Amino acid sequence: MWSPVAQWLEHLLCKRDTWVQFQAGRNLGQVSYLHRFQSTLVIVEHNNEKLTPVTLNAITAAKQLGGEVTCLVAGTDCAKVAEEISKVQGVKKVLIAQNDIFKGFLPEELTPLVLATQQQFKFTHICAGASAFGKNLVPRVAAKLDVAAISDIIEIKAPDTFVRPIYAGNALCTVKSSDEVKVFSVRSTAFEAAPTNGETASSEQVSSPPGAGLSEWLGQSLSKSDRPELTSAKTVISGGRGLKSGDNFKLLYDLADKMNAAVGASRAAVDAGFVPNDMQVGQTGKIVAPDLYIAVGISGAIQHLAGMKDSKTIVAINKDPEAPIFQVADYGLVADLFKVRVSCKR
Ligand SMILES: Cc1cc2nc3c(=O)[nH]c(=O)nc-3n(C[C@H](O)[C@H](O)[C@H](O)COP(=O)(O)OP(=O)(O)OC[C@H]3O[C@@H](n4cnc5c(N)ncnc54)[C@H](O)[C@@H]3O)c2cc1C
């Protein structure tokens, strides 16, 4: 049993936000106790209707830090999302800010809200998924707090120490931050999605700061597809310059429809105009880690590998036996993609 003095000491030291190791009392037999008061704010990505899956991966990362996880849902009409996030396992509290200024989720408008929230709650960590949304917002928040942004983390070694890929994933960098607040983005493929069947967290409305008015959201046009979304699909079939034309991507679309797969592409295929750039996988495209990745007519340049090498099983079809893609493939087929017959049995 803890003595009241030890409990008081623990409380005091934890409040000081310091790593502590102290002897709880000579007669207690418990020698040391490590604890730190952590509190993490996860900025929720959504479309006012639904949560974007990357937020669930960010919550898992936040939970690994220990301490309380609070989620900030900012939008124009986001009560449904707040309810959804409140049921995610490990979320303690949901902060909700609804205002027209959050139309389009512009970082110029969201940042003052995050700063005001930070001013009020004094989180030790602030994070978001490393998606376009997070990549847009996290550096701005960090700059305004005058701390370094730690981008695209794939591992948490300690509350102040993170691992992130550099040089297109060819090296891993361990970053130790001495900043008072750690602001980071989370690579979704490196953390499991947090389960969505937790106890309902408490929620609190927060007021929105006056609009910054630095930029205006005019509209967006989103590509529509019946296939699964590239970054969350369990199977991805990607085509490269070896496909020779956009029309030939039909080969992959037909296969994808049979396998309930998403279709991706190399940058060379995108640059050649075969497919739109939202299909690009890689360093400057999307990062995917499906159960099965099938690369068809893709050489396997490091910039492409940076976006898919964490896939659980990689299959490559390429006519060149020396193609670098075979170095990461679990199964390789050296063949002309237009001649080889790939069939799928369900
Ligand atoms: C800063 C930077 C960022 C980049 N970011 C990305 C990125 O995000 N994603 C990305 O993919 N690339 C990226 N690249 C480009 C990258 O370096 C490669 O140029 C690109 O990935 C090559 O695409 P590819 O494999 O489709 O084309 P190629 O290199 O031309 O390879 C085509 C492959 O198809 C095979 N092939 C041809 N015909 C057939 C056939 N009939 N049957 C079977 N196989 C066939 C060939 O043997 C070859 O291996 C980036 C480059 C830079 C400099």
The ligand as an SDF file (V2000), in Angstrom:
LIG
                    3D

 53 58  0  0  0  0  0  0  0  0999 V2000
   11.8980   13.5560  -55.6250 C   0  0  0  0  0  0  0  0  0  0  0  0
   11.2860   12.3690  -56.3050 C   0  0  0  0  0  0  0  0  0  0  0  0
   10.1180   11.8610  -55.8110 C   0  0  0  0  0  0  0  0  0  0  0  0
    9.5440   10.7540  -56.4230 C   0  0  0  0  0  0  0  0  0  0  0  0
    8.3920   10.2330  -55.9110 N   0  0  0  0  0  0  0  0  0  0  0  0
    7.8760    9.1150  -56.4430 C   0  0  0  0  0  0  0  0  0  0  0  0
    6.7180    8.5100  -55.9110 C   0  0  0  0  0  0  0  0  0  0  0  0
    6.1060    9.0080  -54.9500 O   0  0  0  0  0  0  0  0  0  0  0  0
    6.2650    7.3830  -56.4750 N   0  0  0  0  0  0  0  0  0  0  0  0
    6.8920    6.7700  -57.5460 C   0  0  0  0  0  0  0  0  0  0  0  0
    6.4220    5.7130  -58.0170 O   0  0  0  0  0  0  0  0  0  0  0  0
    7.9770    7.3310  -58.0720 N   0  0  0  0  0  0  0  0  0  0  0  0
    8.4760    8.4940  -57.5740 C   0  0  0  0  0  0  0  0  0  0  0  0
    9.5600    9.0690  -58.1590 N   0  0  0  0  0  0  0  0  0  0  0  0
   10.0000    8.5520  -59.4540 C   0  0  0  0  0  0  0  0  0  0  0  0
   10.8770    7.3250  -59.3580 C   0  0  0  0  0  0  0  0  0  0  0  0
   12.2240    7.7080  -59.2080 O   0  0  0  0  0  0  0  0  0  0  0  0
   10.7480    6.4650  -60.6280 C   0  0  0  0  0  0  0  0  0  0  0  0
   11.0730    7.2610  -61.7350 O   0  0  0  0  0  0  0  0  0  0  0  0
    9.3770    5.8890  -60.8460 C   0  0  0  0  0  0  0  0  0  0  0  0
    8.9310    5.2300  -59.6900 O   0  0  0  0  0  0  0  0  0  0  0  0
    9.4450    4.8780  -61.9990 C   0  0  0  0  0  0  0  0  0  0  0  0
    8.1640    4.3920  -62.2610 O   0  0  0  0  0  0  0  0  0  0  0  0
    7.9810    3.0110  -63.0150 P   0  0  0  0  0  0  0  0  0  0  0  0
    8.6200    1.9390  -62.2400 O   0  0  0  0  0  0  0  0  0  0  0  0
    6.5590    2.8710  -63.3540 O   0  0  0  0  0  0  0  0  0  0  0  0
    8.7150    3.2680  -64.4020 O   0  0  0  0  0  0  0  0  0  0  0  0
   10.0580    2.6750  -64.9710 P   0  0  0  0  0  0  0  0  0  0  0  0
   11.2070    2.9530  -64.0980 O   0  0  0  0  0  0  0  0  0  0  0  0
   10.1350    3.1470  -66.3890 O   0  0  0  0  0  0  0  0  0  0  0  0
    9.8360    1.1110  -64.9430 O   0  0  0  0  0  0  0  0  0  0  0  0
    8.9310    0.4450  -65.7590 C   0  0  0  0  0  0  0  0  0  0  0  0
    9.1040   -1.0390  -65.4550 C   0  0  0  0  0  0  0  0  0  0  0  0
    8.1630   -1.7620  -66.2260 O   0  0  0  0  0  0  0  0  0  0  0  0
    8.7880   -2.9420  -66.6990 C   0  0  0  0  0  0  0  0  0  0  0  0
    8.0870   -3.3320  -67.9170 N   0  0  0  0  0  0  0  0  0  0  0  0
    8.0250   -2.6770  -69.1040 C   0  0  0  0  0  0  0  0  0  0  0  0
    7.2380   -3.3230  -69.9540 N   0  0  0  0  0  0  0  0  0  0  0  0
    6.8070   -4.4280  -69.3250 C   0  0  0  0  0  0  0  0  0  0  0  0
    5.9700   -5.5240  -69.6950 C   0  0  0  0  0  0  0  0  0  0  0  0
    5.4250   -5.5950  -70.9260 N   0  0  0  0  0  0  0  0  0  0  0  0
    5.7510   -6.4970  -68.8020 N   0  0  0  0  0  0  0  0  0  0  0  0
    6.2970   -6.4540  -67.5750 C   0  0  0  0  0  0  0  0  0  0  0  0
    7.1060   -5.4470  -67.1610 N   0  0  0  0  0  0  0  0  0  0  0  0
    7.3440   -4.4490  -68.0330 C   0  0  0  0  0  0  0  0  0  0  0  0
   10.2300   -2.5480  -66.9690 C   0  0  0  0  0  0  0  0  0  0  0  0
   11.0770   -3.6970  -66.9220 O   0  0  0  0  0  0  0  0  0  0  0  0
   10.4890   -1.5790  -65.8190 C   0  0  0  0  0  0  0  0  0  0  0  0
   11.0440   -2.2490  -64.7030 O   0  0  0  0  0  0  0  0  0  0  0  0
   10.1420   10.1650  -57.5660 C   0  0  0  0  0  0  0  0  0  0  0  0
   11.3370   10.7100  -58.0450 C   0  0  0  0  0  0  0  0  0  0  0  0
   11.8840   11.7950  -57.4340 C   0  0  0  0  0  0  0  0  0  0  0  0
   13.1820   12.3390  -57.9570 C   0  0  0  0  0  0  0  0  0  0  0  0
  1  2  1  0
  2  3  1  0
  2 52  2  0
  3  4  2  0
  4  5  1  0
  4 50  1  0
  5  6  2  0
  6  7  1  0
  6 13  1  0
  7  8  2  0
  7  9  1  0
  9 10  1  0
 10 11  2  0
 10 12  1  0
 12 13  2  0
 13 14  1  0
 14 15  1  0
 14 50  1  0
 15 16  1  0
 16 17  1  0
 16 18  1  0
 18 19  1  0
 18 20  1  0
 20 21  1  0
 20 22  1  0
 22 23  1  0
 23 24  1  0
 24 25  2  0
 24 26  1  0
 24 27  1  0
 27 28  1  0
 28 29  2  0
 28 30  1  0
 28 31  1  0
 31 32  1  0
 32 33  1  0
 33 34  1  0
 33 48  1  0
 34 35  1  0
 35 36  1  0
 35 46  1  0
 36 37  1  0
 36 45  1  0
 37 38  2  0
 38 39  1  0
 39 40  1  0
 39 45  2  0
 40 41  1  0
 40 42  2  0
 42 43  1  0
 43 44  2  0
 44 45  1  0
 46 47  1  0
 46 48  1  0
 48 49  1  0
 50 51  2  0
 51 52  1  0
 52 53  1  0
M  END
$$$$
